[in-house]
Amino acid sequence: MDFLKKNIGLIIYTVVCLALSGLIITGIRRAATTASESKKKVARQSEFFERIKSNEYAINRANREAAGDNQTMVEAKFHDLRQWLAQNYSIAMDPPPTSVECVTILQEEIRRMKKDTEDKEIAVGAQCQFFSFDSQATSSVLPPVEDIPLILRQIKVVKEVVRIVGLSLAGTKPAELTSIHRALGLKTQEADLYTITPVDITIVAPMLQIQDLINRFHKESQYLFFLRNITLVSRDQAPNGVAVGFDSVFGARATTPAAGGAPGPMEMGMGGPPEMFGMPGAGGPPGAVPPRGGRPGARTPAPAAPTSAAPAVAGPDLAALTKNELVIFGDVVYQADLRLDLVEFREPKKATP
């Protein structure tokens, strides 16, 4: 202890020297690492400049000509690709007729689409009597000259939609084309190299026909359609297979099974369910949709399920079931709301020589 007391200053000095030595050693190691990395960078830069000096990489006449040739080739290929897309994925238009002839063409095409759906036993909803051309077909004023090409173009779009729907739903019961809506009217959504024409359709059909319809739009359509969104609405089913009424979202409540295990009656807010296609309804006609000015994505009344889809078995208190305990994918009819985007590629500008 006497030694420590007499040499406390020496001990403190020694500890400080050791700490400083450690810091100096650490600094030397870091400096060595940094110097090694800098040396590698310098070596790489020296090698690069040596290559430039030997004309392996240089902005000389030969390299500039090669770069120009490559740019010209790429631009020509891109121009050819755009031209091919415009020729194959755009709507060819005929010389525009007069306003009177345009109205005549519109009325005739509406009659043809109605006849086509009738021949294929597809019901047409009240909102689809004019196939989205209500304002033009019922107006007493002739369309302006500048709108004639736009109207004829939209007629071709809707005709193709109705044709594909007819191919998928022909002979299916029940089947209904509830509505067709063109969100932008006669206008299109402009993009850089193409235009987009959104079309909303609502149909009522079994699931297999809905799947077939989507596949046909992508495989058999004359135009380039993309399915942007699909919403399926149907009656819920309990875990034991008993079809129940719509929940509170749809304006009705599910009730417990009646005596004998059969599903009980549903209380409807409009005085009882109507009937369509020979099946009991559920608070509205199949395929009923909200007004187009309503909230986007709002859920709507769905078509009723066939009575055979609800087996007469006893089940739990259906009113006590939660939404998560009910499933949509039963053997029933569905209302499908589809948003389709028709893409048309623009004709490229003529390449300058």
Summary of the structure (lengths in Angstrom):
residues: 353
radius of gyration: 36.3
end to end distance: 99.8
largest distance: 122.2
contacts: 948
relative contact order: 0.12
helix: 46%
strand: 16%
